[in-house]
Structure formats: C-alpha cells, structure tokens
Amino acid sequence: DAAVLPAVGAALAGVRKVKSEAKVGMRAEVRTMTLVAPAASVERIRAAEADLRASGRISELAYAEGESVEVRDAELVPVEKPATRA
C-alpha cells in the first residue's frame, strides 16, 4: 500500500520531534507513547508497526484516533551522561 510510507513517515517525524525537544539523541529509547492519528492512518501505521518501533526505539506504543498525526504522552528512558574526565 503506497499510503503506508507517508503515514509511518509522519509518525516517525513526531517521534523525532519529541526527542529533539527533550534534547536527547535520536537513539534515545522511548519507554511508552501514544500515537494519535486519523483512523485510516492508524491502520496503515499498524501495518508497519515493527519498523516504526525499531527505527524510533519504542518499547510500548498505544494508538488513539485524532485529526492529525501526533505523538502524545511520550516517556523517554533516562539517558545517563558519560562521566567527564578530570
């Protein structure tokens, strides 16, 4: 389905935005999040959920219907900063 890529791309962009706003690297893990999207988009995203989870490093993913694709209630795994050398 050609419509899967734009839907998953929008979802991944939302994940990246959350990570960017939290000032963490894109490799940071997402413990849990809710993806809000129109019903048709949710269906398409579910078809590629494994890829979205892998690329976004998402452990738990919930869905909710809404007007546009957005990430809500994202909880990132705390990132430990490396010790600085003296």
Backbone as numpy.savetxt, mean C-alpha at the origin, in Angstrom:
# Nx Ny Nz CAx CAy CAz Cx Cy Cz
-6.79 -8.82 -17.91 -7.64 -7.63 -17.91 -6.75 -6.39 -17.91
-6.90 -5.58 -18.92 -6.06 -4.39 -19.07 -6.32 -3.34 -17.99
-7.44 -3.41 -17.31 -7.76 -2.42 -16.29 -7.10 -2.73 -14.94
-6.48 -3.90 -14.82 -5.84 -4.27 -13.55 -4.63 -3.37 -13.28
-3.80 -3.15 -14.28 -2.57 -2.38 -14.08 -2.84 -0.97 -13.56
-3.74 -0.19 -14.15 -3.99 1.15 -13.60 -4.53 1.13 -12.17
-5.38 0.16 -11.85 -5.94 0.07 -10.50 -4.86 -0.27 -9.48
-4.03 -1.25 -9.80 -2.95 -1.64 -8.89 -1.90 -0.52 -8.81
-1.65 0.14 -9.92 -0.71 1.26 -9.93 -1.17 2.39 -9.02
-2.46 2.69 -9.03 -3.01 3.72 -8.16 -2.89 3.30 -6.70
-3.13 2.04 -6.42 -3.00 1.54 -5.04 -1.55 1.62 -4.57
-0.62 1.22 -5.41 0.79 1.27 -5.05 1.25 2.71 -4.86
0.74 3.62 -5.67 1.07 5.04 -5.50 0.60 5.53 -4.14
-0.56 5.05 -3.69 -1.05 5.42 -2.37 -0.16 4.90 -1.26
0.33 3.69 -1.42 1.25 3.10 -0.43 2.54 3.91 -0.39
3.06 4.26 -1.55 4.30 5.04 -1.61 4.12 6.41 -0.99
2.95 7.01 -1.18 2.66 8.32 -0.59 2.70 8.23 0.94
2.08 7.20 1.49 2.07 7.00 2.95 3.51 6.88 3.46
4.32 6.10 2.79 5.70 5.91 3.22 6.50 7.20 3.09
6.28 7.92 2.02 6.98 9.19 1.81 6.61 10.20 2.90
5.33 10.30 3.21 4.88 11.24 4.24 5.42 10.85 5.61
5.65 9.56 5.83 6.21 9.09 7.10 7.73 9.20 7.12
8.29 9.63 5.99 9.74 9.79 5.85 10.50 8.48 6.11
9.97 7.42 5.54 10.65 6.13 5.61 10.94 5.68 4.19
11.86 4.76 4.05 12.20 4.24 2.74 11.07 3.40 2.15
11.11 3.21 0.86 10.08 2.44 0.18 10.14 0.96 0.57
11.24 0.53 1.16 11.35 -0.85 1.63 10.74 -1.05 3.01
10.28 0.03 3.63 9.64 -0.09 4.94 8.42 -0.99 4.83
8.19 -1.77 5.87 7.07 -2.70 5.86 5.80 -2.02 6.38
4.69 -2.39 5.77 3.38 -1.92 6.21 2.74 -3.07 6.99
2.51 -2.83 8.27 1.92 -3.88 9.11 0.47 -4.12 8.69
-0.29 -3.04 8.55 -1.69 -3.15 8.17 -2.14 -1.87 7.49
-3.11 -1.98 6.61 -3.68 -0.81 5.94 -5.02 -1.18 5.34
-5.81 -0.15 5.09 -7.09 -0.32 4.40 -6.99 0.41 3.08
-7.32 -0.28 2.02 -7.33 0.30 0.69 -8.77 0.62 0.33
-9.04 1.89 0.11 -10.37 2.35 -0.26 -10.37 2.57 -1.77
-11.39 2.05 -2.45 -11.46 2.18 -3.90 -12.88 1.87 -4.36
-13.23 2.33 -5.58 -14.52 1.94 -6.15 -14.60 0.41 -6.28
-15.80 -0.13 -6.23 -16.00 -1.58 -6.24 -15.28 -2.26 -7.41
-15.36 -1.69 -8.59 -14.71 -2.30 -9.76 -13.19 -2.33 -9.58
-12.63 -1.28 -8.99 -11.19 -1.24 -8.76 -10.78 -2.24 -7.70
-11.59 -2.37 -6.64 -11.28 -3.35 -5.59 -11.18 -4.74 -6.20
-12.11 -5.06 -7.07 -12.11 -6.38 -7.72 -10.83 -6.59 -8.52
-10.42 -5.57 -9.24 -9.20 -5.67 -10.05 -7.95 -5.78 -9.17
-7.93 -4.99 -8.10 -6.77 -5.01 -7.20 -6.66 -6.37 -6.52
-7.79 -6.94 -6.12 -7.77 -8.27 -5.50 -7.15 -9.31 -6.43
-7.36 -9.14 -7.73 -6.81 -10.09 -8.70 -5.28 -10.08 -8.69
-4.70 -8.96 -8.28 -3.24 -8.85 -8.24 -2.74 -8.57 -6.83
-3.51 -9.00 -5.83 -3.18 -8.69 -4.44 -1.80 -9.18 -4.03
-1.43 -10.37 -4.45 -0.12 -10.92 -4.07 1.01 -10.01 -4.55
0.89 -9.51 -5.77 1.91 -8.61 -6.31 1.93 -7.29 -5.56
0.76 -6.75 -5.24 0.68 -5.49 -4.49 1.30 -5.66 -3.11
0.96 -6.76 -2.44 1.52 -7.01 -1.11 3.04 -7.13 -1.16
3.53 -7.82 -2.16 4.98 -8.02 -2.28 5.70 -6.71 -2.59
5.20 -5.96 -3.54 5.88 -4.73 -3.93 5.74 -3.63 -2.89
4.62 -3.62 -2.17 4.42 -2.61 -1.13 4.87 -3.07 0.24
5.28 -4.34 0.34 5.69 -4.95 1.62 4.58 -4.80 2.65
3.39 -5.28 2.28 2.18 -5.14 3.09 1.85 -6.49 3.73
1.71 -6.50 5.06 1.36 -7.74 5.76 -0.13 -7.99 5.75
-0.91 -7.03 6.26 -2.37 -7.18 6.31 -3.01 -6.10 5.45
-3.92 -6.53 4.59 -4.58 -5.61 3.66 -6.09 -5.81 3.73
-6.79 -4.74 4.08 -8.25 -4.76 4.11 -8.76 -3.84 3.01
-10.00 -4.04 2.62 -10.60 -3.24 1.56 -11.87 -2.55 2.06
-12.15 -1.39 1.47 -13.40 -0.68 1.72 -13.77 0.04 0.43
-15.06 0.18 0.19 -15.50 0.87 -1.01 -15.53 2.37 -0.78
-15.12 3.10 -1.81 -15.11 4.55 -1.76 -15.08 5.10 -3.18
-15.06 6.41 -3.29 -15.12 7.04 -4.61 -13.80 7.00 -5.36
-12.69 7.06 -4.63 -11.39 7.07 -5.28 -10.44 6.12 -4.55
-9.32 5.84 -5.19 -8.34 4.93 -4.60 -7.51 5.72 -3.60
-7.50 5.25 -2.35 -6.68 5.87 -1.32 -6.36 4.86 -0.23
-5.29 5.14 0.48 -4.86 4.29 1.59 -5.27 4.95 2.89
-5.88 4.18 3.77 -6.29 4.68 5.08 -5.76 3.75 6.17
-5.62 4.32 7.34 -5.26 3.55 8.54 -4.02 2.68 8.34
-3.04 3.24 7.65 -1.80 2.48 7.44 -0.94 2.52 8.70
-0.47 1.36 9.09 0.44 1.24 10.24 1.74 0.65 9.73
2.79 1.43 9.83 4.10 0.98 9.37 4.84 0.27 10.50
5.65 -0.69 10.12 6.50 -1.37 11.09 7.61 -0.37 11.44
7.83 -0.12 12.74 8.88 0.83 13.12 10.23 0.43 12.54
10.93 1.42 12.04 12.24 1.18 11.44 13.30 1.59 12.45
14.20 0.66 12.73 15.30 0.98 13.63 16.41 1.62 12.82
16.85 2.77 13.31 17.94 3.46 12.62 19.26 2.82 13.06
20.19 2.67 12.12 21.47 2.07 12.48 22.21 2.96 13.48
22.96 2.32 14.35 23.74 3.06 15.33 24.81 3.87 14.62
25.02 5.07 15.09 26.05 5.92 14.49 27.39 5.61 15.14
28.40 5.69 14.35 29.75 5.42 14.87 30.33 6.70 15.44
31.04 6.55 16.53 31.64 7.72 17.17 33.01 8.00 16.62
